[in-house]
Amino acid sequence: MKNFQELSEHVKTDATRRTIAVVWAVDTHSQEAVAEVMKCGWAEVVFVGGRDVLEQSALLSPLKDHWTIADADDADDAARRAVALVKAGKADVLMKGLVNTDNLLRAVLDKENGILPRGRVLTHITCSLLPGYGKFLFFTDPAVIPYPTREQRMEQVGYLSRVCHAMGIDEPRISLIHCTEKVNTRHFPFTEDYRELAAMAADGRFGRCIVDGPLDIKTSVDSEAMKTKGIDSPIAGKADALVFPDIVSANVFYKTISLFPGVETAAMLVGTDVPVVLTSRGDSMTTKLMSVAFAIANTSSK
């Protein structure tokens, strides 16, 4: 899959009909996004909470054969009940409605009843389509982990490898991003871990993939720049995925590319039992829809 149209078709033709649990979708923005998901034929929906509002929704009424409602007292209760549906195997994707992100994550991360297995790392993966690049570019983590430890970065590489495979990439090229291509243990000690991660990948630790770094963004995605700099790397300027050193650099990259015309993005949280879609009122309809499609395509890539 090289673009969102191909992703949409893949999700639509999947023989397994997925179920999305949507938390407290009492706002028009959430209802619009979920209605489009059902119109596209991607999934069945369980709305958790908000019965009085949802049953009166003109957007949802024509699609009533494709959704049900699980009652909840309020948004926080809806978050807990939606997570319980996931734990019971009754939902393949969890989606945020009009509920505070922190409150939803509190239910997701609850040690007794949450859906982040012990020993797993919660992280955020973005799928982006940049004009002229010709394929998806995935990256992590602009939203969750401030300064990844060595162990957390190992998990991020593993997640990216599995996500890329789920998106049809047989041997993803994963670039470990830094401001230069040199290991600097004095000022940037994490770059030493980059060489170890590359060696782990070569030994098959993350499945079939290529990992290298440190590399800067330009050389990671521009083969001519890599050639000009005389860098010998198996990434070869054709990276499928980028691992950023910290949340600051990843978030700046994410928000910067979103400013330019023609850029499309989708995103989800991974590491949990099922993908979690955290849409925002400020997201475009395309971003919301493709985030759901991205999550559905990765329901087996935990």
Helices and strands as residue ranges (DSSP letters): H 4-13, E 18-23, H 28-39, E 43-48, H 51-54, G 61-66, E 67-70, H 75-87, E 93-96, H 101-108, E 123-129, E 136-140, H 150-166, E 173-177, H 190-202, E 210-215, H 217-221, H 223-229, E 241-243, H 247-257, E 264-270, E 276-277, H 285-297
